Amino acid sequence: MRRRWAEARGSFRKTLLFWWILFVVIQTAERMFLLPDAFEQEIPTWPLLLKALLVGVRGDFITATFALALGGVGAAVYALLRHGWTGLRQSPQLVARSFHPAFHLGCGLSGGLLFVLLCVDMGYYAFNHQHMDFVFLEYVGDLLAPATSTGGTNVQAMRQTGAELEAAGKWASRLALFVAVQAAAIGLWWWTFSGAVVPALDRWRPGSGFQANTLLVLALVAGGAGFHHSGAYGIRITPIGSMVYYTLAQNPVLFAAEALRMALVSRNPIERRADTDALPYDEALRTTQRLLGPAGTFVDPRYPFVRTMAPAADGVRLPKPANILLVFLEGLDRRYLGQTYGEVKGTPFLDRLKDESVYFQNFFSNGVQTSRGLFATLCSTFPRQGAAAMKTRYAHDYLCLPSLLQRQGYSTEMVIGQHRDLNRLQSFVARNGLQQLLDEGDFPADAERAGLGIVDGALFDLCYERIKQRQAEDKPFFLTTLTLSTHHPFATPVTHPEVRLLRQQVQDKYVAALRYTDLELERVFTRLVREGLLRNTVVVILGDHGRHEPVGKSDLERKIGHFASPLFVWMDESLRSPATYRPGTVGTIASQVDLAPTLLSLIGRLPAMGPFAGHDVSCALVRDCLPDQVAYLTSVYDNMVGLASAEGLLVYSFTTDSFQGATLTFETIPDEQAGGGRLSPAREQELLALYEVANLTLDSDRLWSWREFGSRL
């Protein structure tokens, strides 16, 4: 009996070892599967590649240990439910015999769950060159959110998922290849274990079962810590300079777990950094207020951003209130302007408009998603580092451009080609000044649809009708719209020969979609001008952000390229004079938060008090000005914040706890150059101060109060 008991224990040790290494194998197989995607972005040196793979295996052991523990817990629960405590005391051998097969089942279920997560991560990495991150979890949250109607808040996630499922040929072959690679890896481990590991273990004779158990426990503990005293944190802070291979080295399950933690934490007020280098809050507040309102007086310590405001002394003023047409072109990235593909120009109309407008070549979006871009532009407020304020804090008090224009007698409306509750848009704008929101249900029944909603041609046609109606009324208007065709999956009509040619010859579908949007914008814009429907109107065209997809020549450009939105400001002839408008390109630093105060100053409607994060940059309509302007950037894609100034771009990564510098054209500045003075060390404090104060103020609902300040506007 004792011999059989010892053999059973030896057999269980083999089972434990088999499943433990199997969990490592299937995770490592995914990383090897992703290597070609990494090679497309950057060819590594051998030391870099080996380091990334070694760090990756360490993370895989951490997850494998927890997966093994999960299987063991399941088996233990099963054994206790079957035999109870009495059976465990009276016949532990019997319980052990039932535990062993239950352990196989528990580990099988753990392995199945792990495999599904790896399949999802593999697919997401192919699209975004990133593991399952905060943005992915927000997308899943949208997908699972209960819909209040047939087109509720989860409509975009559902449609995008549907579009992906319909394009089965794009991902089915990749998934099939991934499954084949995993099957080969599992089969190889099975063959190795049976043919080499088991015989070796049978030949090995430890002094006692206690010694064997001790060695196994020590190995499990070391593996659970990733063979590093810092555990999972040691994986996250591994010193790999290439962000492509840093990402590849991260374990997808640990990465997703950290993203989930961020998602949960972001539902609550953000906490200050606890390290000793963090700025004291009072100092951070003074730094932030100096940047935001050097000429203003801050009126209430409970509301750190609220201050007296006045138009810039050298700013531009129009002789009368003008209409405002604010056009967000989805994912419009200035790096794609002026490009030619073979004999086809990608954006000929926008390129001509650039010469006829005041074009800001150093303009940035403040965030990297539509909800954040709309929020920053309409309310002159920095986006949150966590979950988007428009989606999670839409009930807070804000002072937004539509609200102020409505109070000044403007009609205010927005036209979109999707459902009105997208990203809680309807709930947000209903509280913040939009009088009318037209969505996909307001289009003619025969309006063309593709991808996620109404195509841009039909969207611009409805905007034309709305502008025509507004111009017939005896009151100024504010109209904003958001296009859709340049959003993934870039589904557009291909009736125009140039769009069809680009779709066939250029692998990047964004290029053809952008050409389609450029054509449709030209068609409707030209018609509006020809028919005089833009009289007394200021037209502002920008991107809600840059490209969603990480594109660029370097790791850093792939991150900060998300902010590369252009800005065009065009005026009708009736508003132009040498003192108000001089078309051309200006180098003034500006961002989305600057638009609200600039437009309000331009029409003489800037409030006497407000919490705007931006400034009046209307002087740039006639000359380069404001050399000390800065733009604050925040990305949930890459868990980073940044600051653009005349010195260049400064980026801080929360993941690696490090700063990095770049030029305004996204060229990386080596650390030795930055240390030599190209980027001022004071910018680091300004960046972290803006991050801290902006998030704390927004999260605690201390940005603005209509009850406190509404009567004082």
N, C-alpha and C positions, 0 to 999 in steps of 0.2 A: 504494500500500500504506500509506504513512504517513497519507494522508488518511482511509482506511478505519479505521485504528487510532485516529486522533483522534476520528472519528465514534463508534466503539465506546466510547471512554472517555466521550464526552459522553453517549451513551445510558445508560451505566451510572450516571453521576451522576444522571440523571433517575430511573432505577429506585431508586437509593438514597433520593432525596428522596421519591419516591412512597410507598415502604413506611414510611419514618420517620414522615411526617405521618399516614399511615393508622393506624399504631399509636396515635398521639396521639388521632386522631379517635374510634376505637372506645372508648377509655377516657373521653374527655370526654363521649361519648354516654351512657355508663352514668351518669356524674355528673348529667347533665341529666335522665336517666330517674328518678333518685332524688330529684330536687328536690321533687316532690309529697309524698313521705314526710317530708322535712325541713320542708316548710311545715305539715304537720299537727302537728308538734311545736312549731314556733316560726316566726312570720312575721318575716323579717329586714328590716333597713333596706337600702336600695340599696347603700350603701358596704360593709356587711357581706357582702351577697351577692356583689358584684363581687370583693371581696377573697378570699372563699372559692373562687370559680371561678378566679381568677388563680393562687392558690397551687396549686389542683388541677391546672391545666394545667402548671405547673412540674414537679410530681411526675410527671405523665403523660409529659413529655419524658424524664425520667430512665429510666423503665421502657421507653419506646419505644426509647431508644438501646441499652439492653441487649438488647432483643428483636431489634433490627437486628444487633447484634454476634453474637447466637446464630445468626441466619440466615446470617451471613457465615462463621462458623466451620464450620457444617455444609456450606456450599458449598465451602469450602477443603478440607475433609477429603475431600469427594467428588472434587474435581479432582485432588488428590494421589493418591488411591487409583486413579483412572482412568489418569493419565499418569505418575505417579511423579516423582521428583526429576530424572531424566534428561530426561523430556519437558519439565519446567519450564525447564531450562537451555537446551535445544535449540530449543524452539518455544513461547515464552511467549504468542504470539498465539493459538495453538491452545488452550492451557490457558485463556486468558482467554475464548475463545468458549464453552468448556464450563462455565466458572465462572458466566457470566451466567445461563443458564437454571437452573443449580443454585441460584443465589442466590434466584431467584424461588421455587423449591420450598422452600428453607430458611426464607425469610421467611413463606411461606404456612403452614408448620408452626408457626413461632413465633406467627403471628397466630391460628392455630387454638387453640393452647394458651392464649394470652392471652384469647381469647374465652370459652373454657370457664371459666377462673378468674373472669372478670367475671360470667358467668351464675351461678356459685355465690355470688359475693359479693353480687350483686343479690338473690338469694333469702334469704341470711342477713341482709342489711340490712333486708329487709321484716319479718323476724321479731324481730330484736333491736336494730334501729336502730344497728348497728355493723358495721364491716368484719370480714373474717375475722380473728379474734383468737385469743388463747391458749385460750379456752374452746372455740372451734370446732375448734382443732387437737387438743385433748384428746378431743373428741367423735369426730373422725376416727380418732384413735388407738384409741379404744374400738371403733369400727366395724370397723377392720381387724385388731384383736387376734385371734389364733387362739383359737377356743373349744375348751375341753377336753371339752365335752359338747354336747348339743343346747341347753343353756342356759348357756353360759359367760359369761365376764366381759363380752363384748360384747353381751349379750342386750338391754339397755335401748337401746343405740344402734341395734341392728338393728330392734327393735320400733318405736322412734320414727320411724326412716326409713321403715319399712313403713307406719306410720300416715299419714305425710305423702304417700307415693306413692299410697295408697288415696284420699286426699282430692284427687284430680287436679283437680277443678274449681276448687279454691282457688288453685292455683299455675300451672295450665296456661295460663290466659288471660293471667296476668302474664308468663309466659315468652314466650308468642306475641307479646305487645305489645313486649316487650324485643327480641326478634329482629327484629320489623318496624322498630323505631326504629334498630337497628344497621344493618339493610339500607339504610334510607333515608340514614343518615349515610355509609355506605360509597359508595352510589351518588352522593350529592352530591359527595363528594370526588373520585370517579372523573371525574364530569362536569366539575368545576372544574379538575382537573389536565389533562384532555385539551383542554378548551376555552379555558383561560386561562393555566395555568402553563406548559405546554409551548410554546405560541407565544411567551410572554414570554421563556422561556429561549432559544428559537431566535433571537429578535431581539437578545438580550443577547450582546455579543461581548467577553469578557474579554481582557486583553492576551495571555494565554497560558493553556494548560491548567494550568500550575503555579499560577497565581493562582486559577483556579476551584477546583482541588483544595484549595488552602490555605483558601479561604473555607469550603468544605464541611466540612473537618476542624475548623476553629475552631467552626463552628456545632454540629457533633456533640459536641465537647468541652463547649461551653457547655450544650447540652441535656442531656448526661449528668450535668452538675453541677446541673441544675435552675435554671440561670441565677443561681446563688447560690454564694458562696465556701464555704459549709458543706455543699453538696450535699444529700443526703437528710436529713441532720440539720436543715438549715434548714427543710425542710418540716415535720418533726416538732415543731419548737419555734416554729412560726409564731405570732405573738401574736394569736390570735383568741379573744376571751373567751367567746363562745357555744360550748358543747361540741357542740351540734347541728351547727353549721357548721364547727367545727374538725374534727369527724369527717368531714363531707362533703368537706372540702378534702383529706383524706389520700388518697394513692394506695392503692388496695386491694392491689396487689401488694407495694408497699413495706411496707404495714401488716402484711400476712401474713408477709412475710419477717422483720420484727422480732418478731412473735409466735412464729415458728419458732425464732428465736435464743433467745428467752426459754425456750421449751420445752426446748431442748437444754441451756441453761445451768442450768435448774432441776433437771436430773438430777444435777448436781454441787453441792457445798456452795456456798451463796450467798456472793458476794464483798461486801466492805464498799464503801461509796461512796468513790470515790477523790478527790472534790473537797475543797478545803481547808476547807469549812464542816462536813465530817462530824465527828461527835464522836469523840474518841479512844476506843478500845474500853473501856479501864478506866473512863472517865467514863460511857460508855453503860451499862456493867455496874452501876456504883453507882446510877445513876438508875433502872434497871430493878429492881434489888433493893430500893430504897427504896419503889417503888410496889407491888411484889409482897409483900414481907414485912417491913413496918416493925417488927413485934414479934418476928420470928423470927431465928434464928441460922443463917447459911449455913454448911454443914458441910464442903464440899469444893470447892476452886477449880476442879476438873475438871468439876464439874456445877453450873453457876451458879445453877440454880433450886432445887436441893435444900436444904431448910431445916427447922428444927424448926417444928412447927405445933401450935396449940392452939385449941380453940373460942373464939370471941369471948366476952369476959366478959359482954356484954349480950345474947348470943344466946339462942335458944329451944331447950330440951331436952325431948324427949318422955320420959315415964316408962318406956317400954319400946321395944324395936326394933319399928318399924312396917314393913309392906309398902310397896313403892314401885311405883307404876304411872306410867311415863314415856311420854307420848304425843307423838310428833312428827307434826304435821299438815303435810303437804307444802306448802311455799310459803305458809304462813299469814302474812298481812300485817295488822298491827293497824290499818292505815289503812282496811281494809274492814269492821271491826267497827262495829256500830251504824248501818249504812247502810240506807236504804230505797230501793227502786226501784219507783216508782209506788206501788202499795199493798202490795207484797211486801217484807218485811224480809229482809235478806240473811243475817243470823246471829242469829236470835232466841234460840236456845239458848245460844250463847256469850255473848250479851249478858246473859242472866239469870245464867249461871254467873259472869260477871264480878262481879256483885253478891254472889254467895255465896262467892267465893274471895278470896284475897289476890291482887290484880291489879297487876302491875308495869307502869306506863304508860311507863317509860323503860328498857325492856328491849331488848337488841339481840342479834342473832346476830353471832358473831365473823367468820363467813365468808359466802359467797354461793352455796354449793353444798351438796348433801346430804352428801357425804363429809366436807366441812369442818365442817358443823354437828354431825354425829354425833361426829366426832373431838373437837371443842372441848367438847361437852357431857359425853361419857362419860369423857374423860381430862383435863379441865381444862387443856388445852394450846392455845395459839394456833395457828391454821392457818398453813400456809406461804403465802408470797406466790407461789411457783411451783406446780409440780404437787402435787396433794393428797397429804399424807403417808399417808393411809389406802391410797392406790393405789400409791405408789412407795416408801414407807418403813414398810410394815406389819410388817417384821421387826425394827424397832427396839424397844428396851425402853421401856415406858410404865407408869405407875401409874394405872390406870383404875378408875372406880366399880365395874364388875362384878367385877373382881379382888378388890377390898377387901371387897365384900359377900360374895362366895363364901367368902373366908377367915373371915368372921364367921358362916358357917352358912346364908347365904341360898341359895335356888335362884335361878338367873339365866337368863333366856331373852329372846329377841327374836322377834317375828312380823312378817314382811314379805310383801307380795303379789307379789314379783318373785323372780328367781333368787338363790340364796344367795351367789353369787360376784360380785354386782354391786359394782363399785368395790373389788374385792378384800375385800369385807365379811367373807366367811367366813374368809379367811386372817387378817384383822385381829382379829376377835372371838375366834377360836380361841386366840390368844395372850394375850388380854386379858380373860378371865374369864367370858365367856358360856358357860354350860353347854349351852344348846340354842338352835338357830337354826331356826325354822320358816319355810319359804319357800313359793312357789306350788305346789310338789309335795306339800305337806302338807295342802292344802285338799281338800274333797270334790270328786269328779269333776264335780259339777254346779254348782260355785261359779261365780258370774257373773264374766266377764272383760270388760274394755273398755279400749281404749287400750293402755297399756303392761303391764297385768297385772290382778290381782284387784281388783275394785271395793271401795270402802271399807266398804260394808255387809257383805260377806262377810268382810272383814278383821276388823271389829269383832266379828262373830259368833264367829270363831275365838278372838279374844282373850277373849271371854266364857267360852268353854269352858275355855280355859287357866286363867283366874282361878278359875273354879269348881273345877277340879281342884286348883289350888294351895291354895285356902282349905281344902280337905278334908285337906290334909297338916299335920303338926304342925311346921312350920318357916316362918319368914318368907320372902317371895319378892320378887324384883325382876323386873318384866316391862316391856319396852319395845317399842313398835311404831312403824312409819312408814307413813303412809297414802300413797295414790298418785293418787286421783281429781282432785286439784287440781294435778296436774302436766300440763304441755302434752302432748298436745293436748286436755286437759280432757274426755275421753270418759267420760260417766257415764250411768247409767240415767235415763230421763226419765218414769218412771211417776208420780211425784208431781206434782200439778198446778202447784205453785209453781215447781218446777224446770223444768217444761215451759214455763211462762209466761216465766220469766226467760231461758230459752234462745231463745225467740222474740222477746222485746222488747228484750233487752240485747245489744248487739253483742259485748261482752267475755264470752267463754265462761267465764272464770274465775269470774264472779259466780254463774252457775248451778251450776257444779261445787262452789263453796264452800257454796251452799245445800244441795246434796245431802249433802255431808260433814257439815254442821251437823245435818241431819235424822237421819242414821244414827248420829252420835255421841250425840245426844239419846236415840234409841231404846234403844241398848245401855247407855249410862250410867244412864239412869233404871231400866232393868231390874236392873242391878247393885246400885243403891242399894235398890230395892224388895225384892230378895231377900237383902239383907244381905251381899253378896259383896265389898263394899268396906270391911267392918269392919277396923279397925286398919290402914287404908291411907291413905297420902299420894298424891294424884294430881297429877301435874305435866303441864300441857298447854302446848306451845309450837310454834313453827314451826322447821323445820330451817333456814330462812332466810325472808326476805320474798319478794315476787314476783320471779320470774326476769326477767320482762319489765320494761323501763325505763318506769315510770309516775311521773308527778308533775307539778307545776306549773312546775318550774324544772329547769335542767340538773343542779344539785346534788342536788335531791330525787330525780331519776331515778337518780342513782348511789347515794346513801345510803339510798334507799328499799329497796334489796335487803336491808338489815339490819333492817328494821322488823318483827321478829318479836315477838308478844306473849308474855306468860308468865302462866299461871294456876296458883296453888297451892291445892288443895282438900284438906281433911281430913275424914275420917269423924268422926261425932259422938263416937265412943268416944275420940278423941284430943283433942277440943277442950276448952279451958278459957280463962279470961281471960288466963292467963299464956302460952298457947301459940298462940292463934289468934284473930284479930280480922278478919273479912272486910272488905274495902274496897280502895280504890285507894291505892297508895303511889308516891311519886316517886323512890325510891331508884334510882340508876343501877346496873344489873346487866347481865350478859351470860351467854352459855352457859357460859363457863368457871367461873362462880360456882356452878353447880348441884351439881357433885360435892361440893365442900367443904361447901356448905350442907346437903345431904341427909345427908351423913355426920355432920356436927355435930348435926343435928336428932335423929338416932337414937343419938347417943353413940358413933359408930364412926370419928371422924376419926383418922387415923394420927398417930403422934408425929412423923413425918418424911415429907416428900414434896416434889414439884416443882410443885405446883398453881399455875397462873397466876391462878386465881380466889380469892375470899375467902368466908368464911362470912357470908352476909347474912340469916341466919335471924331477926335482930332485926326485919326488915321485916315479919314475920308478925304483929307486934303494934303496930308504929308505924313512921313514917318515921324512917330512921336513916342512918348512914354518908354524911354529906354530901360526903366527899372521894373517894368511889368513882369509878373511871374504867372505861371499856370500850374495849378495843382492837379495831379493825375492819380487815379486809383483804379487798380485792376483786381477783380476777383478771379480772373483767369489764372494769373501768375502769383497771386498773394503778394502784391507789391504796391508801393506808392511812389510817386515821382514828382519832380519839380522842374519845369522848364523856365529858363531865364535867358538873358542875353549871353550868359557864360556858356550855356549848353543845357543838357539834360542830366539830371541827377536822379538815380533810381535806387530805392531801398527795398530789398527783398526780405520779407518776414520769414521766408523759408530758410534762407541761408544766413540771415542776420548780417547782411553786408550791403555796402554802397557800391554803385557802379556809375560811371560817367559816359556820356555820349555827346556828340555834336547835335545841333538842331536838325541835321540831315541824317541822323541815326547812325553815324559812324562811331564805333566804340572808342573811347579815350582810355589808353592804357593807364594802369594805376600810378605808374611813375610820373606820367604827365599830369594826371589829376593832382597828385601830391605836389607837383611843381608849381601849382597855382592856377591851372586852367579852370578849375572849379573851386569856388571859395568854400572853405570848411564851414563858414557861417550858414551856407545853404542847407547843410545837413540838419542843423538845429531848426531852421525855418520849416523844413519838410516835416520833421517829426512833430513839431509844434502844431502845424496845420492839421496833420492826421489826428493828433490827440484831441485838440479842442473841437474840431469840426465834428468828429464822431460823438464825443460826449455831449455836445450841445444838441445835436440832432436826436440822439437816442433818449435823452432826458426831456424832450419836448420843451427845450428852452431856446428855440431859434426865434420864434415870433409868437406874439399873443394878440389876437384881434381885440380881446377884452381889455388888455392893458394899453395898447397903443393905437387901436383903430381910429379912435376919435381925434388922434393927434396928427394924422396924416396931412 
